[in-house]
Amino acid sequence: MMTKQEILSKLGISEINKGVTTGSEWFDTEGSTTASYSPIDGELIAEVKNGTLDDYEMIVKKAQEAFKVWRMTPAPVRAEVVRQIGLALREYKEPLGALVTLEMGKIYQEGLGEVQEMIDICDFAVGQARTMNGMNLQSERAKHRLTEQYQPLGIVGIVTSFNFPVAVWAWNSALAITAGDVVIWKPSSKTPLTALATMNIIRDVLKKHDVPEGVFNMIVAKSSVMGDNFLKDKRINLVSLTGSTAVGKRAGQLVGKRLGKTILELGGNNAVIVTPNADMQLAVSSTVFGTVGTAGQRCTSTRRIIIHEDVYNEFVEKFVHAYESVKTKIGNPLDEKTLVGPLIDHFSVDLFKNAVEQVEEEGGKVLFGGQVLDGPGFESGNYVVPAIAEAENHYKIVQEETFAPIVYLIKYKGGVENAIEINNDVPQGLSSAIFTRDLLEAETFLSGMGSDCGIANVNAGTSGAEIGGAFGGEKDTGGGRESGSDAWKAYMRRQTSTINYSHDLPLAQGIEFKF
Amino acid sequence: MEINKDITIEELIEKYPFSVQYLSKKGIRCIVCGEPVWGTLEEACEEKDFTPEQIEEVLVELNELSKQNKNKTNDDKTRNIIETRNLGDQ
C-alpha cells in the first residue's frame, strides 16, 4: 500500500492547492480555504483555496464561450476525449482509489471500485456517442418528413456528495460532455482533494486534444458562493444534484422556479424482502454487504430488512452471526483486511448514536452493535460497530434515512404483497430487493403492484448498481436518472422538425387557410 | 450578536459545531446524508414553523453556547456536545 505522501505526490496534491479550474488552467483565488481531514485518523491531508463569487462568474462566462465550440464538435470526436480520460483513469486507478479511501473512508476495494465506475462510464459514453439517436416519424402530409433529434443542452452544473466523491461526477460528465454540453462541478467540501486529483489526471488529456478551456470546470466553494445563486442562475441549463432530500427539494424549487432542468438523486430508505422461499445464505451474504458496505453511507445502503415470520429467527441468527465476523474487521480502510471503515465525521457518529437511542425509545430492540469504538486505531472517534435493531416500519426513525450502518429488522406475515406494502411505505423510493426462489413472488415484486422504487432487484442486494442501467429513484428520491440506459437524454434538448420537400403548403389537421 | 439568522447552515456547522446537536434537539437537522443542508439558519427554522420569537430564542441560546465554548480548544469538542445536548433538552 502506498503511503499518504506517495498517494498525494502521484496525484499532484500539495499542502495548499488551488480550487478553481477551467480544465487545463488553474486559478489562484482570494477565498478562504477548505481543510480536508481524513476520517481514518482525523489528521489534516491538505487544504484547498475556495472559489469566490468572482471566480464563479468567470467560470460561467468561460463555460458559455466553450459551449459555442463544443456543441459543434462531432459527438464521436467529443467521445474520443472521454475515451482518453478513461485510459488516464486506468493509469491512476490505484492512487486515486487510495485517495478516495484516505479522504472519504470507504475501504480500499471500494475506493478502487469507485474509480472503476468512472472508467466504465467513460467506456459506456464512448459507445453511446454514435447512438444518441432521434427518430424519423411518418408525416400525415405528402412529401413531408417528420423527424426528431437531440441537441446539446448547454451548461450542466454537477453537485456531488462525499460518499461517491468522484464516480458521480464521472456518471454525469462522461454523458454530458459526449452530448456536447460543458460542465461546472461543485464537489463536496468534505472531499475536495479527490476532485482536484481527478482534474489533475484529466488535464493532460484536455491539453493534448485541444479541448477549449471552459468545457470541464470545477470550483471548490462554500454554499454561500455556489448555493442558491447557482440554482437560480438561468445560465445553468441543467442542475444534476446528488445529496439529501432536503437539499434536493430546495434545488427542485429554485431551479423549477426558473423552469430549468434538474436531475435529482436524493436519499433512499432501501429495503430487502426475505420470503420463506429465499435462499437464506444468499440473502444473508448479500444483505450484509448492503448494510455495512461503505459503513452504511451509500444512497443505496440497505436500511430495512422485511422478513417473513416463518424464517425470521433463522435469518436473524445467521445475520447476527455474520455481523460478529464483520465486527472483527472494522478498522483502517487502507488495510486490505478491513471490511468496515470509519464514518465521515463526528457528526455522522452522533447521528448514528441518536438513531440507536431513538429506535429503543420508540419501542425497538437493538440486537447487535451500536457502540462507538475507542482505543488504538480508533483515535479519530469515527468508528462504530454496525447496529441491528428490531423495529416497526412506522417508527419515526425507521421512516428517516440515517446515513450510517444501522439496519432495522421488520417482521411480516402472509403473502408477499404485505411485504411489498411495507417496502413502499416510506417517503423515499430509491432501491429495493427481494430474495426468493418463487417465480410468482419475484414477478409480483417487479409488477405494477410491486416495489415503487427506481431500482428493484431479485436475489441481489439494494446497493452496488452497475453503470449500464439508469440509476435513480422515485418519490423523495427525486425522480432523476443518471448513468446508463437512456439517461443521456436528460443532458440534451429534444427537437422535432418538419421538412417540406414539395411545392405545396398543406397544413396539419387538414386546415384550410387561403388568402 | 455573533450568530445571526442569516448565517448559512454550512458556516454555522463549520464555526460553531456544537450547533448541530443543539438544533437537532429542536427538530432541525443540519446534516443530512452526511452533508450540510443548504440555506440560512432562519430558513431552517422557518421550515419547522418556528415563529420569529422562537427564532430569536434560538439565536440567544446559540450565542450563549458560543460564549461558553469560546475559550475551549478543539480537544474539548466532545464535552461541548454533551453540554449542548443538556441545554437543548431544556
Interface residues (C-beta under 8 A of the other chain):
Chain A: S161 F162 N163 S188 S189 K190 K222 S223 S224 G227 D228 G243 S244 T245 A246 V247 R250 G267 Q297 C299 L343 I344 D345 H346 F347 S348 D350 L351 N354 G381 E401 F403
Chain B: T8 E10 E11 I13 P17 V20 Q21 S24 R29 C30 I31 V32 C33 G34 E35 P36 V37 W38 G39 K77 T78 I81
